[in-house]
Amino acid sequence: MRHEGIRSQKGYTMAELLVVVAVIGIMAFIAVPWMLSYIPGATVNYAAREVQGGLNRAKLMAVTTRQPICVQISGVGYQFVQGSCGGTVWTGTGTDGAGVFRLANNITVTLSSGTSPIFTQFGVATQTGTFRVTGGTGLAQTISVQPSGRVTIP
């Protein structure tokens, strides 16, 4: 027996498509404000981790070269100075021609307390300091160098 009035249709109905579009719209309505508030904080957090990595790199460089390495703030970033804070600026991978590690996205780094840290050939810090990484929106994070040479983001 053949049913000619009933046929098999493939695809979605207009109602199903409208429900999917409405759900996507609601999700976007919720996600966009969250993303707009998340991105500036994540940018500052990333920059703080980058500076923390740079400080750890300076400590490692002091140990491997067996000479003190001073980390100084330089207007748009930070730089490594060999010997002491009055020594020769190190230039290498990741620096510009003046030996400065620059931070992206209008991020600034300042020395908020203490002095420019100096790491010794034993990996400890003879001078300690606290850096402040600040984004364009005013959000900030601090990075501390302990006398033991440990670099932390509290």
Contacts in CASP RR format, 6 or more apart in sequence:
PFRMAT RR
TARGET T0000
AUTHOR 0000-0000-0000
METHOD contacts of the structure
MODEL  1
MRHEGIRSQKGYTMAELLVVVAVIGIMAFIAVPWMLSYIPGATVNYAARE
VQGGLNRAKLMAVTTRQPICVQISGVGYQFVQGSCGGTVWTGTGTDGAGV
FRLANNITVTLSSGTSPIFTQFGVATQTGTFRVTGGTGLAQTISVQPSGR
VTIP
40 135 0 8 1.000
40 136 0 8 1.000
40 137 0 8 1.000
40 139 0 8 1.000
41 137 0 8 1.000
41 139 0 8 1.000
43 105 0 8 1.000
43 107 0 8 1.000
43 135 0 8 1.000
44 107 0 8 1.000
44 133 0 8 1.000
44 134 0 8 1.000
44 135 0 8 1.000
44 139 0 8 1.000
44 140 0 8 1.000
44 141 0 8 1.000
45 141 0 8 1.000
47 103 0 8 1.000
47 104 0 8 1.000
47 105 0 8 1.000
47 107 0 8 1.000
47 109 0 8 1.000
47 133 0 8 1.000
47 135 0 8 1.000
47 141 0 8 1.000
48 133 0 8 1.000
48 141 0 8 1.000
48 142 0 8 1.000
48 143 0 8 1.000
48 153 0 8 1.000
49 153 0 8 1.000
50 103 0 8 1.000
51 78 0 8 1.000
51 103 0 8 1.000
51 109 0 8 1.000
51 131 0 8 1.000
51 133 0 8 1.000
51 143 0 8 1.000
52 143 0 8 1.000
52 151 0 8 1.000
52 152 0 8 1.000
52 153 0 8 1.000
53 151 0 8 1.000
54 71 0 8 1.000
54 78 0 8 1.000
54 101 0 8 1.000
55 71 0 8 1.000
55 117 0 8 1.000
55 131 0 8 1.000
55 143 0 8 1.000
55 145 0 8 1.000
55 151 0 8 1.000
56 151 0 8 1.000
58 69 0 8 1.000
58 71 0 8 1.000
58 80 0 8 1.000
58 117 0 8 1.000
58 119 0 8 1.000
59 69 0 8 1.000
59 119 0 8 1.000
59 123 0 8 1.000
59 125 0 8 1.000
59 149 0 8 1.000
59 151 0 8 1.000
61 69 0 8 1.000
61 80 0 8 1.000
61 90 0 8 1.000
61 119 0 8 1.000
62 68 0 8 1.000
62 69 0 8 1.000
62 119 0 8 1.000
62 120 0 8 1.000
62 121 0 8 1.000
62 123 0 8 1.000
63 119 0 8 1.000
63 121 0 8 1.000
63 122 0 8 1.000
63 123 0 8 1.000
65 82 0 8 1.000
65 121 0 8 1.000
66 121 0 8 1.000
67 82 0 8 1.000
67 83 0 8 1.000
67 121 0 8 1.000
68 82 0 8 1.000
68 83 0 8 1.000
68 84 0 8 1.000
68 118 0 8 1.000
68 119 0 8 1.000
68 120 0 8 1.000
68 121 0 8 1.000
68 126 0 8 1.000
69 80 0 8 1.000
69 81 0 8 1.000
69 82 0 8 1.000
69 83 0 8 1.000
69 90 0 8 1.000
69 118 0 8 1.000
69 119 0 8 1.000
70 80 0 8 1.000
70 81 0 8 1.000
70 83 0 8 1.000
70 84 0 8 1.000
70 85 0 8 1.000
70 86 0 8 1.000
70 87 0 8 1.000
70 116 0 8 1.000
70 117 0 8 1.000
70 118 0 8 1.000
70 127 0 8 1.000
71 78 0 8 1.000
71 79 0 8 1.000
71 80 0 8 1.000
71 81 0 8 1.000
71 116 0 8 1.000
71 117 0 8 1.000
71 118 0 8 1.000
71 119 0 8 1.000
71 145 0 8 1.000
72 78 0 8 1.000
72 79 0 8 1.000
72 81 0 8 1.000
72 85 0 8 1.000
72 116 0 8 1.000
73 109 0 8 1.000
73 110 0 8 1.000
73 111 0 8 1.000
73 116 0 8 1.000
73 131 0 8 1.000
74 98 0 8 1.000
74 100 0 8 1.000
75 100 0 8 1.000
75 108 0 8 1.000
76 100 0 8 1.000
76 102 0 8 1.000
76 103 0 8 1.000
76 108 0 8 1.000
77 100 0 8 1.000
77 101 0 8 1.000
77 102 0 8 1.000
77 103 0 8 1.000
77 108 0 8 1.000
77 109 0 8 1.000
78 100 0 8 1.000
78 101 0 8 1.000
78 109 0 8 1.000
78 131 0 8 1.000
79 89 0 8 1.000
79 90 0 8 1.000
79 95 0 8 1.000
79 98 0 8 1.000
79 99 0 8 1.000
79 100 0 8 1.000
79 101 0 8 1.000
80 89 0 8 1.000
80 90 0 8 1.000
80 99 0 8 1.000
81 87 0 8 1.000
81 88 0 8 1.000
81 89 0 8 1.000
81 90 0 8 1.000
82 88 0 8 1.000
82 89 0 8 1.000
82 90 0 8 1.000
84 118 0 8 1.000
85 116 0 8 1.000
85 118 0 8 1.000
89 98 0 8 1.000
89 99 0 8 1.000
90 99 0 8 1.000
91 97 0 8 1.000
91 98 0 8 1.000
91 99 0 8 1.000
92 99 0 8 1.000
94 101 0 8 1.000
95 101 0 8 1.000
96 102 0 8 1.000
103 109 0 8 1.000
103 133 0 8 1.000
105 135 0 8 1.000
106 135 0 8 1.000
106 136 0 8 1.000
107 133 0 8 1.000
107 134 0 8 1.000
107 135 0 8 1.000
107 136 0 8 1.000
108 133 0 8 1.000
108 134 0 8 1.000
108 135 0 8 1.000
109 131 0 8 1.000
109 132 0 8 1.000
109 133 0 8 1.000
109 134 0 8 1.000
110 131 0 8 1.000
110 132 0 8 1.000
110 134 0 8 1.000
111 129 0 8 1.000
111 130 0 8 1.000
111 131 0 8 1.000
111 132 0 8 1.000
112 130 0 8 1.000
112 131 0 8 1.000
112 132 0 8 1.000
112 142 0 8 1.000
113 129 0 8 1.000
113 130 0 8 1.000
114 127 0 8 1.000
114 128 0 8 1.000
114 129 0 8 1.000
114 130 0 8 1.000
115 127 0 8 1.000
115 128 0 8 1.000
115 129 0 8 1.000
116 127 0 8 1.000
116 129 0 8 1.000
117 125 0 8 1.000
117 127 0 8 1.000
117 128 0 8 1.000
117 129 0 8 1.000
117 145 0 8 1.000
118 125 0 8 1.000
118 126 0 8 1.000
118 127 0 8 1.000
119 125 0 8 1.000
119 126 0 8 1.000
119 149 0 8 1.000
120 126 0 8 1.000
123 149 0 8 1.000
124 147 0 8 1.000
124 148 0 8 1.000
124 149 0 8 1.000
125 145 0 8 1.000
125 146 0 8 1.000
125 147 0 8 1.000
125 148 0 8 1.000
125 149 0 8 1.000
128 144 0 8 1.000
128 145 0 8 1.000
128 146 0 8 1.000
128 147 0 8 1.000
129 144 0 8 1.000
129 145 0 8 1.000
130 142 0 8 1.000
130 143 0 8 1.000
130 144 0 8 1.000
130 145 0 8 1.000
131 142 0 8 1.000
131 143 0 8 1.000
131 144 0 8 1.000
131 145 0 8 1.000
132 140 0 8 1.000
132 141 0 8 1.000
132 142 0 8 1.000
132 143 0 8 1.000
133 140 0 8 1.000
133 141 0 8 1.000
133 142 0 8 1.000
133 143 0 8 1.000
134 140 0 8 1.000
141 153 0 8 1.000
142 153 0 8 1.000
142 154 0 8 1.000
143 151 0 8 1.000
143 152 0 8 1.000
143 153 0 8 1.000
144 151 0 8 1.000
144 152 0 8 1.000
144 153 0 8 1.000
144 154 0 8 1.000
145 151 0 8 1.000
146 152 0 8 1.000
END
